[in-house]
């Protein structure tokens, strides 16, 4: 109960200070009244003082004490910043769903354009993401198969982080299959209006697996508009090869040993865009902006896309502050008449006038609002912020509570997020967390901003705290954002668990359900890969054990070899005598030496081997050679 009561105040330590001040003031008031009563009794008898009008009114003293206590309590509770209720602000925007399919095959390393095809493709994708601030974007890497790197999200900064770290060869199957990339993009789109499905394929157009025509027809049937972007020159260029350390080791060659030339295929990309109703673009060094594709996406039908940013509970300091100001004003202008059941006399004047004036000045200072920090003509804080050493006294005072509030910092952070100023949003939400450490919404806002800044471990920790300590609505949104952060960090199992928790708190949420299924599928794929890796390690260990066993056997053979040398030498001498005898017999029968006969037999064998090699080469020419670029 006490903890819940303290959580209702943003600065509960002011309550303790107020109660201490009130207790000290009450003790001082009682002590002063007792001493004054004793002095008067020593100077004048109570009966004479009552008849002469010198006896001070007890009602006046009690009413003034009550007004002073009300002023102190009102100002103290206002400084403690009471709060209750809950506010939720939603940023409403309309946009479309855009999936960027980026070719990451080995042929994208070709340097027929400077510095390479992939570098220009990545720059083009980044420029496109910067042109889509109001849309949901996703990122798919395409090689022999397709991999979903970032699901549909309003956080374009997360997709940009993945793009900057992406390199060719991230896939598990080498080669190029644009059909697989288009199919993966189609699976990411949720059910909805067909006009809100846009796909951008950035590739050199060299497709080795086929099936692009069928994929284009299926995309057109599902209402997916595919925009294509060509990277590379049609004249072709060799495909570099790199080792695991990232060093270039040479160029790819075919089965005959000739260098492989990769040719950009503009016709394939033009046909794909024409079938689905999309646009065709080409990038080159110095021109990586995709204005044409961005304009076509802007013309597409848009649907509402909402993202909620939670703020702290609103503060209600106005009511206790008003009570304190009214009590101080009554002390200055005059108290109302208070009747007690016993006869008391009223005396003009008051000994607490200075105290009341001080309380009134404090209340006026607190209620007047912060003074302007910058005079006319001076730069704004965004261009010339005042340092701690040059700030005035009032500027330093106004930078602390109650003038700087958690709710105000939350609103500033939400505005910074809308303006894509992620670092400023993190700073504001960190200040909100500092001002309201027990508020779950502060952890939620800070975790959301940290995830956009790419600080996934810190973001997950903050969102986990918000999910455990917040209300049902806060826990649901925190679990959903935690799932997105874990998915971006590659923790598929954790992401699936977070989306499952969001579904438990909000059954039937279509976005949470869709992302949960996607994360679960990726977690299962990762589990299979880990199992395969463990099996490979076991096979490797078995091979090592076999080598150790062979080594022991070799040592044993080496020990026995010395004992066999004499026997082998004896056998060699016997074999030599036998060959000499056979040679004499063969010469007498065949009329040629055995050595010459062996040479003739070797020549015949070599001729047969060359004939077999020639036939195998002809078969390889007729057979299709697998391509992995």
C-alpha positions as CSV (number, residue, x, y, z in Angstrom):
1,X,0.0,0.0,0.0
2,X,2.8,2.4,0.9
3,X,4.7,1.6,-2.3
4,X,1.6,2.2,-4.4
5,X,1.0,5.5,-2.6
6,X,4.6,6.7,-3.2
7,X,4.3,5.7,-6.9
8,X,1.5,8.3,-7.1
9,X,4.1,11.0,-6.6
10,X,6.9,11.9,-9.1
11,X,9.1,13.3,-6.3
12,X,8.0,11.6,-3.1
13,X,11.0,12.9,-1.1
14,X,9.3,16.3,-1.0
15,X,6.5,14.7,1.2
16,X,9.1,13.8,3.8
17,X,10.5,17.2,3.7
18,X,7.1,18.8,4.0
19,X,6.1,16.7,7.0
20,X,9.4,17.4,8.7
21,X,8.9,21.2,8.1
22,X,5.3,21.0,9.3
23,X,6.3,19.1,12.5
24,X,9.1,21.5,13.2
25,X,6.8,24.5,12.6
26,X,4.1,23.1,14.9
27,X,6.6,22.4,17.6
28,X,8.0,25.9,17.3
29,X,4.5,27.4,17.3
30,X,3.5,25.5,20.5
31,X,6.8,26.4,22.2
32,X,6.4,30.1,21.3
33,X,2.8,30.2,22.5
34,X,3.8,28.5,25.8
35,X,6.6,31.0,26.4
36,X,4.5,34.0,25.6
37,X,1.7,32.8,27.9
38,X,4.2,32.4,30.8
39,X,5.6,35.9,30.2
40,X,2.2,37.5,30.2
41,X,1.3,35.7,33.4
42,X,4.4,37.0,35.1
43,X,3.6,40.6,33.9
44,X,-0.2,40.8,34.2
45,X,-2.7,38.6,35.9
46,X,-5.0,36.7,33.5
47,X,-8.2,38.3,34.9
48,X,-6.8,41.8,34.6
49,X,-5.5,41.1,31.0
50,X,-9.0,39.8,30.0
51,X,-10.8,42.8,31.4
52,X,-8.4,45.3,29.8
53,X,-8.4,43.6,26.4
54,X,-4.7,42.6,26.5
55,X,-5.4,38.9,26.2
56,X,-4.5,37.6,22.7
57,X,-7.3,35.9,20.8
58,X,-6.9,32.1,20.8
59,X,-9.1,31.7,17.8
60,X,-7.0,34.1,15.8
61,X,-3.8,32.2,16.7
62,X,-5.3,28.8,15.8
63,X,-6.7,30.1,12.5
64,X,-3.4,31.6,11.5
65,X,-1.6,28.3,12.5
66,X,-4.1,26.4,10.3
67,X,-3.5,28.7,7.3
68,X,0.2,28.4,7.6
69,X,-0.1,24.6,7.8
70,X,-2.4,24.6,4.8
71,X,0.1,26.7,2.8
72,X,3.0,24.5,3.7
73,X,1.1,21.3,2.9
74,X,-0.3,22.6,-0.3
75,X,3.1,23.8,-1.6
76,X,4.9,20.6,-0.4
77,X,2.4,18.3,-2.0
78,X,2.6,20.3,-5.2
79,X,6.4,20.0,-5.2
80,X,5.9,16.2,-4.7
81,X,4.0,16.3,-8.0
82,X,1.0,14.0,-7.5
83,X,-0.2,12.1,-10.6
84,X,-3.0,9.7,-11.4
85,X,-4.7,8.5,-14.5
86,X,-3.0,7.5,-17.7
87,X,-2.5,9.1,-21.1
88,X,-1.8,7.4,-24.4
89,X,-0.7,9.4,-27.5
90,X,-0.9,7.9,-31.0
91,X,0.9,9.0,-34.1
92,X,-1.4,8.4,-37.0
93,X,0.1,8.1,-40.4
94,X,-0.8,6.5,-43.7
95,X,1.7,4.6,-45.8
96,X,2.3,1.5,-47.9
97,X,4.2,-1.8,-47.4
98,X,7.5,-1.9,-49.3
99,X,9.8,-4.9,-49.5
100,X,13.4,-4.4,-50.7
101,X,14.9,-7.5,-52.4
102,X,18.6,-7.1,-52.6
103,X,20.8,-9.4,-54.7
104,X,23.7,-10.6,-52.6
105,X,25.1,-13.2,-54.9
106,X,28.8,-13.5,-55.8
107,X,28.3,-11.8,-59.2
108,X,27.4,-8.5,-57.3
109,X,31.1,-8.3,-56.4
110,X,32.0,-7.6,-60.0
111,X,33.7,-4.3,-60.5
112,X,32.4,-3.3,-64.0
113,X,30.9,-0.3,-62.1
114,X,33.0,1.6,-59.5
115,X,33.6,0.5,-56.8
116,X,31.4,-2.6,-57.3
117,X,27.9,-3.6,-58.1
118,X,27.0,-4.4,-54.5
119,X,28.3,-1.1,-53.1
120,X,26.1,0.9,-55.6
121,X,23.1,-1.4,-54.9
122,X,23.5,-0.8,-51.1
123,X,23.7,3.0,-51.6
124,X,20.6,2.9,-53.8
125,X,18.7,0.9,-51.2
126,X,19.7,3.3,-48.4
127,X,18.6,6.3,-50.5
128,X,15.2,4.6,-51.1
129,X,14.7,4.0,-47.4
130,X,15.4,7.7,-46.6
131,X,12.5,8.6,-49.1
132,X,10.0,6.3,-47.3
133,X,9.6,7.8,-43.8
134,X,5.9,7.1,-43.5
135,X,5.9,3.6,-45.0
136,X,6.5,0.1,-43.6
137,X,9.7,-1.5,-45.0
138,X,11.2,-4.9,-45.0
139,X,14.6,-6.3,-46.3
140,X,15.2,-9.6,-48.1
141,X,18.6,-10.9,-49.2
142,X,18.5,-13.0,-52.4
143,X,21.0,-15.6,-53.6
144,X,20.4,-19.3,-54.4
145,X,17.6,-18.9,-51.9
146,X,16.1,-15.9,-50.0
147,X,16.5,-14.8,-46.4
148,X,14.3,-12.3,-44.6
149,X,16.6,-10.0,-42.7
150,X,14.0,-7.4,-41.5
151,X,10.2,-8.0,-41.4
152,X,7.8,-5.2,-42.2
153,X,8.3,-2.4,-39.7
154,X,7.9,1.3,-39.4
155,X,11.4,1.5,-38.1
156,X,13.4,2.3,-41.3
157,X,16.5,2.9,-39.2
158,X,16.7,-0.8,-38.2
159,X,16.6,-1.8,-41.9
160,X,19.3,0.8,-42.7
161,X,21.5,-0.8,-40.0
162,X,21.2,-4.2,-41.6
163,X,21.9,-2.8,-45.0
164,X,25.1,-1.1,-43.8
165,X,26.4,-4.4,-42.4
166,X,25.3,-6.5,-45.3
167,X,27.9,-8.1,-47.7
168,X,27.6,-10.6,-50.6
169,X,27.6,-14.3,-49.8
170,X,25.4,-14.2,-46.7
171,X,23.1,-16.9,-48.0
172,X,23.5,-20.6,-47.4
173,X,23.0,-21.6,-51.1
174,X,25.2,-19.9,-53.7
175,X,23.9,-18.8,-57.0
176,X,21.1,-16.3,-58.1
177,X,17.4,-17.0,-57.9
178,X,15.3,-13.8,-58.3
179,X,12.2,-16.0,-58.2
180,X,13.0,-17.0,-54.6
181,X,13.4,-13.4,-53.6
182,X,10.1,-12.4,-55.1
183,X,8.3,-15.3,-53.4
184,X,9.9,-14.4,-50.0
185,X,8.7,-10.8,-50.5
186,X,5.1,-12.0,-51.3
187,X,5.0,-14.0,-48.0
188,X,5.8,-10.9,-46.0
189,X,2.8,-8.9,-47.2
190,X,-0.2,-9.3,-44.8
191,X,-3.7,-9.6,-46.1
192,X,-5.0,-6.2,-47.2
193,X,-5.6,-3.9,-50.2
194,X,-3.6,-4.8,-53.2
195,X,-2.5,-1.2,-53.9
196,X,-0.4,-1.2,-50.7
197,X,2.0,-3.9,-51.8
198,X,5.2,-2.7,-53.4
199,X,8.4,-4.6,-54.0
200,X,11.8,-3.2,-55.2
201,X,14.3,-5.7,-56.7
202,X,17.9,-4.4,-56.9
203,X,20.0,-6.8,-58.9
204,X,22.3,-7.2,-61.9
205,X,19.6,-9.2,-63.6
206,X,21.7,-12.3,-64.0
207,X,19.3,-15.2,-63.0
208,X,20.8,-18.7,-63.0
209,X,17.9,-20.7,-61.6
210,X,15.0,-19.6,-63.8
211,X,11.3,-19.3,-62.8
212,X,11.2,-15.5,-63.0
213,X,8.3,-15.5,-65.4
214,X,6.2,-17.7,-63.1
215,X,7.1,-15.6,-60.1
216,X,6.1,-12.4,-62.0
217,X,2.8,-13.8,-63.0
218,X,2.0,-14.9,-59.4
219,X,3.0,-11.5,-58.1
220,X,0.7,-9.8,-60.6
221,X,-2.1,-12.1,-59.6
222,X,-1.6,-11.2,-55.9
223,X,-1.5,-7.4,-56.6
224,X,2.2,-6.9,-55.9
225,X,3.9,-4.2,-58.0
226,X,7.5,-5.0,-58.6
227,X,9.9,-2.1,-59.3
228,X,13.3,-3.2,-60.7
229,X,16.7,-1.5,-60.4
230,X,19.6,-2.6,-62.6
231,X,23.2,-2.5,-61.3
232,X,26.1,-3.3,-63.6
233,X,27.2,-3.1,-67.2
234,X,26.1,-5.4,-70.0
235,X,29.7,-5.8,-71.3
236,X,30.4,-8.1,-68.3
237,X,33.2,-8.5,-65.8
238,X,35.0,-11.3,-64.0
239,X,33.6,-12.5,-60.6
240,X,36.1,-12.1,-57.7
241,X,36.6,-14.8,-55.1
242,X,37.3,-14.2,-51.4
243,X,38.5,-16.4,-48.6
244,X,37.0,-16.5,-45.1
245,X,39.2,-13.6,-44.0
246,X,37.8,-11.3,-46.7
247,X,41.0,-11.3,-48.9
248,X,40.6,-11.6,-52.6
249,X,42.1,-14.9,-53.9
250,X,41.4,-14.6,-57.6
251,X,38.5,-14.9,-60.0
252,X,36.0,-17.7,-60.6
253,X,36.6,-20.1,-63.5
254,X,34.4,-22.6,-65.2
255,X,34.9,-26.3,-65.6
256,X,37.3,-25.7,-68.5
257,X,39.5,-23.3,-66.5
258,X,38.3,-20.1,-68.3
259,X,37.4,-17.0,-66.3
260,X,33.7,-16.6,-65.6
261,X,32.2,-13.3,-67.0
262,X,29.1,-12.0,-65.4
263,X,26.8,-9.9,-67.7
264,X,24.1,-7.6,-66.4
265,X,20.7,-8.5,-67.9
266,X,18.6,-5.4,-68.3
267,X,16.0,-7.1,-70.5
268,X,15.0,-9.5,-67.7
269,X,14.4,-6.7,-65.2
270,X,12.5,-4.6,-67.7
271,X,10.2,-7.5,-68.5
272,X,9.6,-8.2,-64.8
273,X,8.7,-4.6,-64.1
274,X,6.4,-4.4,-67.2
275,X,4.5,-7.6,-66.3
276,X,3.7,-6.4,-62.7
277,X,3.1,-2.7,-63.6
278,X,6.3,-1.4,-61.9
279,X,9.1,1.0,-63.0
280,X,12.6,0.2,-64.2
281,X,15.6,2.2,-63.1
282,X,19.4,2.0,-63.5
283,X,22.0,3.2,-61.1
284,X,25.5,4.2,-61.9
285,X,28.5,5.8,-60.0
286,X,27.3,9.2,-58.8
287,X,23.6,8.5,-59.5
288,X,22.3,6.1,-56.8
289,X,19.1,7.9,-56.0
290,X,15.9,6.1,-56.9
291,X,13.6,9.0,-57.4
292,X,11.5,7.2,-60.1
293,X,10.8,4.2,-57.9
294,X,10.0,6.5,-54.9
295,X,7.6,8.6,-56.9
296,X,5.8,5.4,-58.1
297,X,5.5,4.2,-54.6
298,X,4.1,7.6,-53.4
299,X,1.4,7.3,-56.1
300,X,0.3,3.9,-54.7
301,X,-2.8,3.5,-52.5
302,X,-2.0,4.1,-48.9
303,X,-3.6,2.6,-45.8
304,X,-3.5,3.8,-42.1
305,X,-0.4,2.7,-40.2
306,X,-0.5,3.5,-36.5
307,X,2.3,3.5,-33.9
308,X,1.6,4.4,-30.2
309,X,4.0,6.2,-28.0
310,X,3.1,6.1,-24.3
311,X,3.6,9.0,-21.9
312,X,3.7,9.1,-18.1
313,X,0.6,9.6,-16.0
314,X,-0.3,13.3,-16.0
315,X,0.7,15.3,-13.0
316,X,-2.1,17.0,-10.9
317,X,0.0,19.5,-8.9
318,X,-2.4,22.4,-9.7
319,X,-5.0,21.5,-7.0
320,X,-2.6,21.4,-3.9
321,X,-0.7,24.4,-5.2
322,X,-4.0,26.4,-5.5
323,X,-4.8,25.4,-1.8
324,X,-1.4,26.6,-0.7
325,X,-1.8,29.9,-2.6
326,X,-5.3,30.6,-1.2
327,X,-4.1,29.9,2.3
328,X,-1.1,32.3,1.9
329,X,-3.4,34.9,0.4
330,X,-5.8,34.7,3.4
331,X,-2.9,35.2,5.7
332,X,-2.1,38.5,3.9
333,X,-5.6,39.9,3.3
334,X,-7.2,38.7,6.5
335,X,-8.6,35.4,7.8
336,X,-12.3,34.6,8.1
337,X,-14.1,34.7,11.4
338,X,-13.9,31.3,13.2
339,X,-16.3,30.7,16.0
340,X,-15.4,28.2,18.8
341,X,-17.7,26.9,21.5
342,X,-15.9,28.8,24.2
343,X,-15.7,32.6,24.4
344,X,-12.6,34.0,22.9
345,X,-11.6,37.5,22.0
346,X,-10.0,38.6,18.8
347,X,-6.9,40.8,18.7
348,X,-5.7,42.6,15.6
349,X,-2.2,42.0,14.2
350,X,-0.3,38.8,13.7
351,X,3.1,37.5,14.5
352,X,3.2,35.2,11.5
353,X,3.0,37.9,8.9
354,X,6.6,37.5,7.7
355,X,6.1,33.8,7.4
356,X,3.0,34.2,5.4
357,X,4.7,36.6,3.1
358,X,7.5,34.2,2.5
359,X,5.1,31.3,1.8
360,X,3.1,33.6,-0.7
361,X,6.3,34.6,-2.5
362,X,7.3,30.9,-2.8
363,X,3.8,30.0,-4.2
364,X,3.9,32.8,-6.7
365,X,7.3,31.8,-7.9
366,X,6.2,28.2,-8.4
367,X,3.0,29.1,-10.1
368,X,4.3,31.8,-12.4
369,X,6.0,29.4,-14.8
370,X,9.6,29.4,-16.0
371,X,11.2,32.6,-17.1
372,X,12.5,32.7,-20.7
373,X,16.0,31.3,-21.0
374,X,16.9,33.3,-24.1
375,X,16.4,36.9,-24.8
376,X,15.1,38.3,-28.1
377,X,17.6,37.8,-30.9
378,X,19.6,35.1,-29.1
379,X,19.9,31.6,-30.8
380,X,17.6,28.8,-29.8
381,X,18.8,25.9,-27.7
382,X,19.1,23.7,-30.8
383,X,21.8,25.9,-32.2
384,X,23.5,27.4,-29.2
385,X,22.7,25.6,-25.9
386,X,23.8,27.3,-22.7
387,X,26.5,25.4,-20.9
388,X,26.4,24.6,-17.2
389,X,29.1,27.2,-16.5
390,X,27.3,30.1,-18.3
391,X,23.7,29.4,-17.2
392,X,22.2,31.9,-14.9
393,X,20.9,31.0,-11.4
394,X,17.3,30.9,-12.7
395,X,18.2,28.8,-15.7
396,X,19.8,26.2,-13.4
397,X,16.8,26.3,-11.0
398,X,14.3,25.9,-13.9
399,X,16.2,22.8,-15.2
400,X,15.2,20.8,-12.1
401,X,11.8,19.5,-10.9
402,X,9.0,20.6,-10.8
403,X,9.8,22.7,-13.9
404,X,11.3,19.7,-15.7
405,X,8.7,16.9,-15.6
406,X,8.7,13.3,-16.7
407,X,5.6,13.9,-18.8
408,X,7.3,16.9,-20.6
409,X,10.4,14.8,-21.3
410,X,8.2,12.0,-22.7
411,X,6.5,14.5,-25.1
412,X,9.8,15.9,-26.2
413,X,11.1,12.3,-26.8
414,X,8.0,11.4,-28.8
415,X,8.4,14.6,-31.0
416,X,12.1,13.7,-31.5
417,X,11.1,10.2,-32.7
418,X,8.6,11.7,-35.2
419,X,11.4,13.9,-36.5
420,X,13.8,10.8,-36.7
421,X,16.2,12.4,-34.2
422,X,16.8,9.1,-32.4
423,X,19.7,10.2,-30.2
424,X,17.7,13.2,-28.9
425,X,14.8,10.9,-28.2
426,X,17.0,8.5,-26.2
427,X,18.3,11.5,-24.1
428,X,14.7,12.8,-23.4
429,X,13.4,9.3,-22.4
430,X,16.5,8.7,-20.3
431,X,15.7,12.0,-18.5
432,X,12.1,10.7,-18.1
433,X,13.4,7.5,-16.6
434,X,15.6,9.5,-14.2
435,X,12.6,11.7,-13.1
436,X,10.2,8.8,-12.8
437,X,12.3,5.6,-12.1
438,X,9.3,3.6,-11.0
439,X,7.1,4.3,-14.1
440,X,6.8,1.4,-16.5
441,X,6.0,3.9,-19.4
442,X,9.5,5.4,-18.9
443,X,11.1,2.0,-19.5
444,X,8.8,1.4,-22.5
445,X,9.7,4.7,-24.2
446,X,13.4,4.3,-23.5
447,X,13.4,0.8,-24.8
448,X,11.6,1.9,-28.0
449,X,14.0,4.7,-28.6
450,X,17.1,2.4,-28.0
451,X,15.8,-0.2,-30.4
452,X,15.6,2.5,-33.1
453,X,19.1,3.6,-32.2
454,X,20.3,0.0,-32.8
455,X,21.2,-0.6,-29.2
456,X,19.4,-3.9,-29.0
457,X,20.6,-5.4,-25.6
458,X,19.8,-2.2,-23.8
459,X,16.5,-1.9,-25.6
460,X,15.5,-5.4,-24.7
461,X,16.4,-4.9,-21.0
462,X,14.2,-1.7,-20.8
463,X,11.3,-3.3,-22.6
464,X,11.5,-6.3,-20.4
465,X,11.3,-4.1,-17.3
466,X,8.3,-2.3,-18.8
467,X,6.5,-5.6,-19.6
468,X,7.0,-6.9,-16.1
469,X,6.1,-3.7,-14.2
470,X,3.5,-2.1,-16.5
471,X,-0.2,-2.4,-16.9
472,X,-1.8,-4.8,-19.4
473,X,-1.7,-2.3,-22.2
474,X,1.9,-1.2,-21.5
475,X,3.0,-4.9,-21.1
476,X,1.3,-5.8,-24.5
477,X,3.0,-3.0,-26.4
478,X,6.3,-3.6,-24.6
479,X,6.2,-7.3,-25.5
480,X,5.5,-6.5,-29.2
481,X,8.4,-4.0,-29.4
482,X,10.6,-6.4,-27.6
483,X,9.8,-9.0,-30.2
484,X,10.8,-6.6,-33.0
485,X,14.1,-5.8,-31.2
486,X,15.0,-9.4,-30.7
487,X,14.1,-10.2,-34.3
488,X,16.4,-7.5,-35.5
489,X,19.1,-8.8,-33.3
490,X,18.8,-12.4,-34.7
491,X,17.3,-14.0,-31.6
492,X,14.5,-15.8,-33.3
493,X,13.4,-17.9,-30.3
494,X,13.3,-14.9,-28.0
495,X,11.4,-12.9,-30.6
496,X,8.8,-15.7,-30.9
497,X,8.4,-15.8,-27.1
498,X,7.9,-12.0,-26.9
499,X,5.3,-12.0,-29.7
500,X,3.6,-15.0,-28.0
501,X,3.4,-12.9,-24.8
502,X,1.9,-10.0,-26.9
503,X,-0.7,-12.3,-28.3
504,X,-1.5,-13.6,-24.8
505,X,-2.2,-10.0,-23.7
506,X,-4.0,-9.0,-26.9
507,X,-5.5,-12.1,-28.5
508,X,-6.3,-11.8,-32.2
509,X,-3.8,-9.0,-32.9
510,X,-3.0,-9.5,-36.6
511,X,0.4,-7.9,-36.6
512,X,1.6,-9.8,-33.5
513,X,0.2,-13.1,-34.9
514,X,1.9,-12.6,-38.3
515,X,5.3,-11.6,-36.7
516,X,5.0,-14.5,-34.3
517,X,4.6,-17.1,-37.1
518,X,7.5,-15.5,-39.0
519,X,9.8,-15.5,-35.9
520,X,8.8,-19.1,-35.1
521,X,9.6,-20.2,-38.6
522,X,13.0,-18.5,-38.5
523,X,13.7,-20.1,-35.0
524,X,13.0,-23.5,-36.4
525,X,15.3,-22.9,-39.3
526,X,18.0,-21.8,-36.9
527,X,17.5,-24.8,-34.8
528,X,18.0,-27.1,-37.8
529,X,21.1,-25.2,-38.8
530,X,22.5,-25.6,-35.2
531,X,21.6,-29.3,-35.2
532,X,23.4,-29.7,-38.6
533,X,26.4,-27.8,-37.1
534,X,26.5,-30.1,-34.1
535,X,26.4,-33.2,-36.4
536,X,29.3,-31.8,-38.4
537,X,31.3,-31.2,-35.3
538,X,30.6,-34.8,-34.2
539,X,31.7,-36.1,-37.5
540,X,34.8,-34.0,-37.3
541,X,35.5,-35.4,-33.8
542,X,35.1,-38.9,-35.1
543,X,37.5,-38.3,-37.8
544,X,40.0,-36.9,-35.4
545,X,39.6,-40.0,-33.2
546,X,40.2,-42.1,-36.3
547,X,43.3,-40.2,-37.1
548,X,44.6,-40.7,-33.5
549,X,43.9,-44.4,-33.8
550,X,45.7,-44.5,-37.2
551,X,48.7,-42.7,-35.6
552,X,48.9,-45.3,-32.9
553,X,48.8,-48.1,-35.4
554,X,51.6,-46.3,-37.4
555,X,53.7,-46.2,-34.3
556,X,53.2,-49.9,-33.8
557,X,54.1,-50.6,-37.4
558,X,57.2,-48.5,-37.1
559,X,58.3,-50.6,-34.1
560,X,57.7,-53.8,-36.1
561,X,59.4,-52.5,-39.3
562,X,62.9,-53.0,-37.9
563,X,62.2,-56.6,-37.3
564,X,61.0,-57.1,-40.9
565,X,63.9,-55.4,-42.7
566,X,66.1,-58.5,-42.8
567,X,63.2,-60.6,-44.0
568,X,62.3,-58.1,-46.8
569,X,66.0,-57.9,-47.9
570,X,66.1,-61.6,-48.1
571,X,62.9,-61.6,-50.2
572,X,64.3,-59.0,-52.5
573,X,67.3,-61.0,-53.2
574,X,65.2,-64.1,-54.0
575,X,62.9,-62.0,-56.2
576,X,65.9,-60.7,-58.1
577,X,67.2,-64.2,-58.8
578,X,63.7,-65.2,-59.9
579,X,63.3,-62.2,-62.3
580,X,66.7,-63.0,-63.8
581,X,65.7,-66.5,-64.4
582,X,62.3,-65.5,-65.9
583,X,64.1,-62.9,-68.2
584,X,66.4,-65.6,-69.6
585,X,63.4,-67.9,-70.2
586,X,61.3,-65.0,-71.8
587,X,64.2,-64.0,-74.1
588,X,64.7,-67.5,-75.3
589,X,60.9,-67.9,-76.1
590,X,59.9,-64.3,-77.3
591,X,63.1,-63.3,-79.0
592,X,63.1,-60.0,-77.0
593,X,64.0,-58.8,-73.6
594,X,61.5,-58.6,-70.8
595,X,62.3,-54.9,-70.3
596,X,61.4,-54.1,-73.9
597,X,58.1,-56.1,-73.6
598,X,57.2,-54.0,-70.5
599,X,57.8,-50.8,-72.3
600,X,55.5,-51.9,-75.2
601,X,52.8,-52.8,-72.7
602,X,53.1,-49.4,-70.9
603,X,52.7,-47.6,-74.2
604,X,49.5,-49.5,-75.0
605,X,48.2,-48.7,-71.5
606,X,48.9,-45.0,-71.9
607,X,47.1,-44.9,-75.3
608,X,44.0,-46.4,-73.7
609,X,44.1,-43.9,-70.8
610,X,44.3,-40.9,-73.2
611,X,41.3,-42.3,-75.2
612,X,39.3,-42.5,-71.9
613,X,40.2,-38.9,-71.0
614,X,39.1,-37.6,-74.5
615,X,35.7,-39.3,-74.2
616,X,35.2,-37.9,-70.7
617,X,36.0,-34.3,-71.9
618,X,33.4,-34.7,-74.7
619,X,30.8,-35.8,-72.1
620,X,31.5,-32.8,-69.9
621,X,31.0,-30.5,-72.8
622,X,27.6,-31.9,-73.5
623,X,26.6,-31.9,-69.7
624,X,25.4,-28.6,-68.1
625,X,28.0,-27.2,-65.6
626,X,26.6,-25.9,-62.3
627,X,27.0,-22.2,-61.7
628,X,27.4,-20.6,-58.3
629,X,27.7,-16.9,-59.0
